[in-house]
Amino acid sequence: MNKLLLVILCLLLPPLAVYLKTNAVKTTLLNLILCVFFWVPGVIHALWVVLK
């Protein structure tokens, strides 16, 4: 998938961006938990996963 599209998706829906990049449920659930507690850690984690 296009990296620019994934970065934009990281800002809007971080768990979806992580799932589309990795297809791993464990990583997606971690990102979802981070987003529930506070949005910024979820976005940072999503950007880290997508740009890694």
PyMOL Python script that loads the backbone (N, CA, C, O; Angstrom):
from pymol import cmd

cmd.read_pdbstr("""\
ATOM      1  N   MET A   1       0.842  -1.175   0.000  1.00  0.00           N
ATOM      2  CA  MET A   1       0.000   0.000   0.000  1.00  0.00           C
ATOM      3  C   MET A   1       0.889   1.240   0.000  1.00  0.00           C
ATOM      4  O   MET A   1       2.012   1.204   0.503  1.00  0.00           O
ATOM      5  N   ASN A   2       0.400   2.307  -0.549  1.00  0.00           N
ATOM      6  CA  ASN A   2       1.155   3.540  -0.656  1.00  0.00           C
ATOM      7  C   ASN A   2       1.513   4.073   0.728  1.00  0.00           C
ATOM      8  O   ASN A   2       0.640   4.198   1.587  1.00  0.00           O
ATOM      9  N   LYS A   3       2.785   4.386   0.951  1.00  0.00           N
ATOM     10  CA  LYS A   3       3.256   4.824   2.266  1.00  0.00           C
ATOM     11  C   LYS A   3       2.641   6.159   2.669  1.00  0.00           C
ATOM     12  O   LYS A   3       2.343   6.362   3.846  1.00  0.00           O
ATOM     13  N   LEU A   4       2.443   7.073   1.722  1.00  0.00           N
ATOM     14  CA  LEU A   4       1.833   8.367   2.040  1.00  0.00           C
ATOM     15  C   LEU A   4       0.401   8.179   2.532  1.00  0.00           C
ATOM     16  O   LEU A   4      -0.024   8.839   3.479  1.00  0.00           O
ATOM     17  N   LEU A   5      -0.332   7.290   1.896  1.00  0.00           N
ATOM     18  CA  LEU A   5      -1.702   7.002   2.318  1.00  0.00           C
ATOM     19  C   LEU A   5      -1.718   6.400   3.723  1.00  0.00           C
ATOM     20  O   LEU A   5      -2.587   6.730   4.530  1.00  0.00           O
ATOM     21  N   LEU A   6      -0.771   5.531   4.012  1.00  0.00           N
ATOM     22  CA  LEU A   6      -0.691   4.939   5.347  1.00  0.00           C
ATOM     23  C   LEU A   6      -0.339   5.978   6.408  1.00  0.00           C
ATOM     24  O   LEU A   6      -0.860   5.917   7.522  1.00  0.00           O
ATOM     25  N   VAL A   7       0.527   6.921   6.087  1.00  0.00           N
ATOM     26  CA  VAL A   7       0.874   7.979   7.044  1.00  0.00           C
ATOM     27  C   VAL A   7      -0.341   8.852   7.329  1.00  0.00           C
ATOM     28  O   VAL A   7      -0.578   9.215   8.480  1.00  0.00           O
ATOM     29  N   ILE A   8      -1.103   9.190   6.318  1.00  0.00           N
ATOM     30  CA  ILE A   8      -2.329   9.971   6.528  1.00  0.00           C
ATOM     31  C   ILE A   8      -3.318   9.168   7.364  1.00  0.00           C
ATOM     32  O   ILE A   8      -3.981   9.714   8.245  1.00  0.00           O
ATOM     33  N   LEU A   9      -3.413   7.889   7.091  1.00  0.00           N
ATOM     34  CA  LEU A   9      -4.301   7.018   7.851  1.00  0.00           C
ATOM     35  C   LEU A   9      -3.835   6.880   9.296  1.00  0.00           C
ATOM     36  O   LEU A   9      -4.658   6.681  10.190  1.00  0.00           O
ATOM     37  N   CYS A  10      -2.535   6.981   9.538  1.00  0.00           N
ATOM     38  CA  CYS A  10      -2.008   6.947  10.904  1.00  0.00           C
ATOM     39  C   CYS A  10      -2.543   8.101  11.735  1.00  0.00           C
ATOM     40  O   CYS A  10      -2.792   7.950  12.931  1.00  0.00           O
ATOM     41  N   LEU A  11      -2.715   9.229  11.113  1.00  0.00           N
ATOM     42  CA  LEU A  11      -3.214  10.396  11.834  1.00  0.00           C
ATOM     43  C   LEU A  11      -4.713  10.314  12.077  1.00  0.00           C
ATOM     44  O   LEU A  11      -5.205  10.833  13.079  1.00  0.00           O
ATOM     45  N   LEU A  12      -5.441   9.672  11.180  1.00  0.00           N
ATOM     46  CA  LEU A  12      -6.894   9.612  11.306  1.00  0.00           C
ATOM     47  C   LEU A  12      -7.366   8.367  12.052  1.00  0.00           C
ATOM     48  O   LEU A  12      -8.146   8.466  12.999  1.00  0.00           O
ATOM     49  N   LEU A  13      -6.894   7.201  11.628  1.00  0.00           N
ATOM     50  CA  LEU A  13      -7.303   5.916  12.219  1.00  0.00           C
ATOM     51  C   LEU A  13      -6.070   5.040  12.425  1.00  0.00           C
ATOM     52  O   LEU A  13      -5.800   4.158  11.611  1.00  0.00           O
ATOM     53  N   PRO A  14      -5.324   5.270  13.496  1.00  0.00           N
ATOM     54  CA  PRO A  14      -4.070   4.530  13.695  1.00  0.00           C
ATOM     55  C   PRO A  14      -4.214   3.007  13.716  1.00  0.00           C
ATOM     56  O   PRO A  14      -3.393   2.331  13.094  1.00  0.00           O
ATOM     57  N   PRO A  15      -5.211   2.427  14.397  1.00  0.00           N
ATOM     58  CA  PRO A  15      -5.275   0.959  14.384  1.00  0.00           C
ATOM     59  C   PRO A  15      -5.485   0.368  12.985  1.00  0.00           C
ATOM     60  O   PRO A  15      -4.946  -0.693  12.671  1.00  0.00           O
ATOM     61  N   LEU A  16      -6.256   1.045  12.161  1.00  0.00           N
ATOM     62  CA  LEU A  16      -6.471   0.559  10.804  1.00  0.00           C
ATOM     63  C   LEU A  16      -5.178   0.614   9.994  1.00  0.00           C
ATOM     64  O   LEU A  16      -4.885  -0.303   9.226  1.00  0.00           O
ATOM     65  N   ALA A  17      -4.414   1.674  10.162  1.00  0.00           N
ATOM     66  CA  ALA A  17      -3.140   1.782   9.445  1.00  0.00           C
ATOM     67  C   ALA A  17      -2.178   0.687   9.868  1.00  0.00           C
ATOM     68  O   ALA A  17      -1.471   0.121   9.035  1.00  0.00           O
ATOM     69  N   VAL A  18      -2.146   0.385  11.168  1.00  0.00           N
ATOM     70  CA  VAL A  18      -1.266  -0.677  11.668  1.00  0.00           C
ATOM     71  C   VAL A  18      -1.717  -2.021  11.114  1.00  0.00           C
ATOM     72  O   VAL A  18      -0.888  -2.829  10.697  1.00  0.00           O
ATOM     73  N   TYR A  19      -3.014  -2.265  11.106  1.00  0.00           N
ATOM     74  CA  TYR A  19      -3.508  -3.548  10.596  1.00  0.00           C
ATOM     75  C   TYR A  19      -3.220  -3.706   9.107  1.00  0.00           C
ATOM     76  O   TYR A  19      -2.825  -4.785   8.666  1.00  0.00           O
ATOM     77  N   LEU A  20      -3.413  -2.640   8.325  1.00  0.00           N
ATOM     78  CA  LEU A  20      -3.149  -2.732   6.891  1.00  0.00           C
ATOM     79  C   LEU A  20      -1.668  -2.960   6.601  1.00  0.00           C
ATOM     80  O   LEU A  20      -1.315  -3.618   5.621  1.00  0.00           O
ATOM     81  N   LYS A  21      -0.807  -2.416   7.454  1.00  0.00           N
ATOM     82  CA  LYS A  21       0.633  -2.581   7.236  1.00  0.00           C
ATOM     83  C   LYS A  21       1.127  -3.961   7.670  1.00  0.00           C
ATOM     84  O   LYS A  21       1.921  -4.583   6.964  1.00  0.00           O
ATOM     85  N   THR A  22       0.659  -4.449   8.839  1.00  0.00           N
ATOM     86  CA  THR A  22       1.236  -5.664   9.402  1.00  0.00           C
ATOM     87  C   THR A  22       0.359  -6.898   9.277  1.00  0.00           C
ATOM     88  O   THR A  22       0.878  -8.014   9.232  1.00  0.00           O
ATOM     89  N   ASN A  23      -0.956  -6.727   9.218  1.00  0.00           N
ATOM     90  CA  ASN A  23      -1.915  -7.837   9.251  1.00  0.00           C
ATOM     91  C   ASN A  23      -1.750  -8.693  10.506  1.00  0.00           C
ATOM     92  O   ASN A  23      -2.077  -9.880  10.502  1.00  0.00           O
ATOM     93  N   ALA A  24      -1.243  -8.087  11.573  1.00  0.00           N
ATOM     94  CA  ALA A  24      -1.043  -8.791  12.843  1.00  0.00           C
ATOM     95  C   ALA A  24      -2.047  -8.276  13.867  1.00  0.00           C
ATOM     96  O   ALA A  24      -2.133  -7.075  14.122  1.00  0.00           O
ATOM     97  N   VAL A  25      -2.792  -9.186  14.439  1.00  0.00           N
ATOM     98  CA  VAL A  25      -3.828  -8.806  15.397  1.00  0.00           C
ATOM     99  C   VAL A  25      -3.212  -8.294  16.698  1.00  0.00           C
ATOM    100  O   VAL A  25      -3.744  -7.359  17.297  1.00  0.00           O
ATOM    101  N   LYS A  26      -2.118  -8.876  17.145  1.00  0.00           N
ATOM    102  CA  LYS A  26      -1.485  -8.478  18.399  1.00  0.00           C
ATOM    103  C   LYS A  26      -1.010  -7.022  18.353  1.00  0.00           C
ATOM    104  O   LYS A  26      -1.246  -6.263  19.293  1.00  0.00           O
ATOM    105  N   THR A  27      -0.358  -6.641  17.286  1.00  0.00           N
ATOM    106  CA  THR A  27       0.124  -5.269  17.133  1.00  0.00           C
ATOM    107  C   THR A  27      -1.044  -4.297  17.000  1.00  0.00           C
ATOM    108  O   THR A  27      -0.995  -3.185  17.527  1.00  0.00           O
ATOM    109  N   THR A  28      -2.088  -4.715  16.299  1.00  0.00           N
ATOM    110  CA  THR A  28      -3.260  -3.863  16.128  1.00  0.00           C
ATOM    111  C   THR A  28      -3.975  -3.645  17.460  1.00  0.00           C
ATOM    112  O   THR A  28      -4.418  -2.534  17.750  1.00  0.00           O
ATOM    113  N   LEU A  29      -4.090  -4.697  18.269  1.00  0.00           N
ATOM    114  CA  LEU A  29      -4.721  -4.548  19.578  1.00  0.00           C
ATOM    115  C   LEU A  29      -3.905  -3.641  20.496  1.00  0.00           C
ATOM    116  O   LEU A  29      -4.476  -2.851  21.249  1.00  0.00           O
ATOM    117  N   LEU A  30      -2.595  -3.742  20.444  1.00  0.00           N
ATOM    118  CA  LEU A  30      -1.741  -2.850  21.220  1.00  0.00           C
ATOM    119  C   LEU A  30      -1.985  -1.407  20.816  1.00  0.00           C
ATOM    120  O   LEU A  30      -2.095  -0.529  21.671  1.00  0.00           O
ATOM    121  N   ASN A  31      -2.069  -1.161  19.531  1.00  0.00           N
ATOM    122  CA  ASN A  31      -2.318   0.189  19.059  1.00  0.00           C
ATOM    123  C   ASN A  31      -3.713   0.666  19.455  1.00  0.00           C
ATOM    124  O   ASN A  31      -3.889   1.836  19.792  1.00  0.00           O
ATOM    125  N   LEU A  32      -4.683  -0.202  19.420  1.00  0.00           N
ATOM    126  CA  LEU A  32      -6.042   0.160  19.822  1.00  0.00           C
ATOM    127  C   LEU A  32      -6.089   0.539  21.297  1.00  0.00           C
ATOM    128  O   LEU A  32      -6.763   1.500  21.669  1.00  0.00           O
ATOM    129  N   ILE A  33      -5.387  -0.201  22.132  1.00  0.00           N
ATOM    130  CA  ILE A  33      -5.332   0.132  23.563  1.00  0.00           C
ATOM    131  C   ILE A  33      -4.658   1.478  23.767  1.00  0.00           C
ATOM    132  O   ILE A  33      -5.115   2.282  24.578  1.00  0.00           O
ATOM    133  N   LEU A  34      -3.576   1.732  23.042  1.00  0.00           N
ATOM    134  CA  LEU A  34      -2.908   3.034  23.157  1.00  0.00           C
ATOM    135  C   LEU A  34      -3.821   4.170  22.714  1.00  0.00           C
ATOM    136  O   LEU A  34      -3.795   5.252  23.302  1.00  0.00           O
ATOM    137  N   CYS A  35      -4.621   3.935  21.692  1.00  0.00           N
ATOM    138  CA  CYS A  35      -5.538   4.974  21.209  1.00  0.00           C
ATOM    139  C   CYS A  35      -6.685   5.220  22.187  1.00  0.00           C
ATOM    140  O   CYS A  35      -7.158   6.349  22.314  1.00  0.00           O
ATOM    141  N   VAL A  36      -7.131   4.176  22.874  1.00  0.00           N
ATOM    142  CA  VAL A  36      -8.228   4.344  23.825  1.00  0.00           C
ATOM    143  C   VAL A  36      -7.773   5.183  25.010  1.00  0.00           C
ATOM    144  O   VAL A  36      -8.509   6.059  25.464  1.00  0.00           O
ATOM    145  N   PHE A  37      -6.576   4.929  25.515  1.00  0.00           N
ATOM    146  CA  PHE A  37      -6.100   5.676  26.667  1.00  0.00           C
ATOM    147  C   PHE A  37      -5.793   7.126  26.313  1.00  0.00           C
ATOM    148  O   PHE A  37      -6.161   8.035  27.057  1.00  0.00           O
ATOM    149  N   PHE A  38      -5.132   7.348  25.202  1.00  0.00           N
ATOM    150  CA  PHE A  38      -4.828   8.697  24.750  1.00  0.00           C
ATOM    151  C   PHE A  38      -4.430   8.596  23.290  1.00  0.00           C
ATOM    152  O   PHE A  38      -3.727   7.662  22.904  1.00  0.00           O
ATOM    153  N   TRP A  39      -4.862   9.530  22.485  1.00  0.00           N
ATOM    154  CA  TRP A  39      -4.709   9.434  21.036  1.00  0.00           C
ATOM    155  C   TRP A  39      -3.257   9.522  20.574  1.00  0.00           C
ATOM    156  O   TRP A  39      -2.854   8.800  19.661  1.00  0.00           O
ATOM    157  N   VAL A  40      -2.470  10.395  21.193  1.00  0.00           N
ATOM    158  CA  VAL A  40      -1.102  10.657  20.719  1.00  0.00           C
ATOM    159  C   VAL A  40      -0.204   9.417  20.777  1.00  0.00           C
ATOM    160  O   VAL A  40       0.509   9.165  19.805  1.00  0.00           O
ATOM    161  N   PRO A  41      -0.197   8.628  21.859  1.00  0.00           N
ATOM    162  CA  PRO A  41       0.644   7.419  21.829  1.00  0.00           C
ATOM    163  C   PRO A  41       0.242   6.440  20.723  1.00  0.00           C
ATOM    164  O   PRO A  41       1.095   5.769  20.142  1.00  0.00           O
ATOM    165  N   GLY A  42      -1.050   6.363  20.440  1.00  0.00           N
ATOM    166  CA  GLY A  42      -1.503   5.502  19.352  1.00  0.00           C
ATOM    167  C   GLY A  42      -1.001   5.974  18.000  1.00  0.00           C
ATOM    168  O   GLY A  42      -0.607   5.168  17.157  1.00  0.00           O
ATOM    169  N   VAL A  43      -1.016   7.277  17.800  1.00  0.00           N
ATOM    170  CA  VAL A  43      -0.527   7.839  16.537  1.00  0.00           C
ATOM    171  C   VAL A  43       0.978   7.633  16.411  1.00  0.00           C
ATOM    172  O   VAL A  43       1.474   7.282  15.341  1.00  0.00           O
ATOM    173  N   ILE A  44       1.699   7.851  17.501  1.00  0.00           N
ATOM    174  CA  ILE A  44       3.160   7.666  17.472  1.00  0.00           C
ATOM    175  C   ILE A  44       3.505   6.198  17.182  1.00  0.00           C
ATOM    176  O   ILE A  44       4.398   5.913  16.383  1.00  0.00           O
ATOM    177  N   HIS A  45       2.800   5.283  17.829  1.00  0.00           N
ATOM    178  CA  HIS A  45       3.043   3.856  17.589  1.00  0.00           C
ATOM    179  C   HIS A  45       2.720   3.489  16.145  1.00  0.00           C
ATOM    180  O   HIS A  45       3.462   2.737  15.513  1.00  0.00           O
ATOM    181  N   ALA A  46       1.619   4.015  15.623  1.00  0.00           N
ATOM    182  CA  ALA A  46       1.242   3.712  14.247  1.00  0.00           C
ATOM    183  C   ALA A  46       2.285   4.247  13.259  1.00  0.00           C
ATOM    184  O   ALA A  46       2.660   3.558  12.309  1.00  0.00           O
ATOM    185  N   LEU A  47       2.738   5.454  13.487  1.00  0.00           N
ATOM    186  CA  LEU A  47       3.779   6.017  12.605  1.00  0.00           C
ATOM    187  C   LEU A  47       5.058   5.191  12.692  1.00  0.00           C
ATOM    188  O   LEU A  47       5.719   4.965  11.679  1.00  0.00           O
ATOM    189  N   TRP A  48       5.408   4.745  13.881  1.00  0.00           N
ATOM    190  CA  TRP A  48       6.612   3.931  14.061  1.00  0.00           C
ATOM    191  C   TRP A  48       6.488   2.608  13.282  1.00  0.00           C
ATOM    192  O   TRP A  48       7.437   2.172  12.629  1.00  0.00           O
ATOM    193  N   VAL A  49       5.323   1.988  13.361  1.00  0.00           N
ATOM    194  CA  VAL A  49       5.114   0.703  12.674  1.00  0.00           C
ATOM    195  C   VAL A  49       5.118   0.905  11.157  1.00  0.00           C
ATOM    196  O   VAL A  49       5.718   0.115  10.429  1.00  0.00           O
ATOM    197  N   VAL A  50       4.459   1.947  10.684  1.00  0.00           N
ATOM    198  CA  VAL A  50       4.349   2.170   9.243  1.00  0.00           C
ATOM    199  C   VAL A  50       5.679   2.581   8.631  1.00  0.00           C
ATOM    200  O   VAL A  50       6.017   2.134   7.536  1.00  0.00           O
ATOM    201  N   LEU A  51       6.433   3.419   9.318  1.00  0.00           N
ATOM    202  CA  LEU A  51       7.684   3.927   8.750  1.00  0.00           C
ATOM    203  C   LEU A  51       8.893   3.048   9.048  1.00  0.00           C
ATOM    204  O   LEU A  51       9.989   3.326   8.561  1.00  0.00           O
ATOM    205  N   LYS A  52       8.713   1.996   9.838  1.00  0.00           N
ATOM    206  CA  LYS A  52       9.805   1.094  10.202  1.00  0.00           C
ATOM    207  C   LYS A  52      10.297   0.310   9.014  1.00  0.00           C
ATOM    208  O   LYS A  52      11.216  -0.498   9.145  1.00  0.00           O
TER     209      LYS A  52
END
""", "prot")
cmd.dss("prot")
cmd.show_as("cartoon", "prot")
cmd.util.cbc("prot")
cmd.orient("prot")
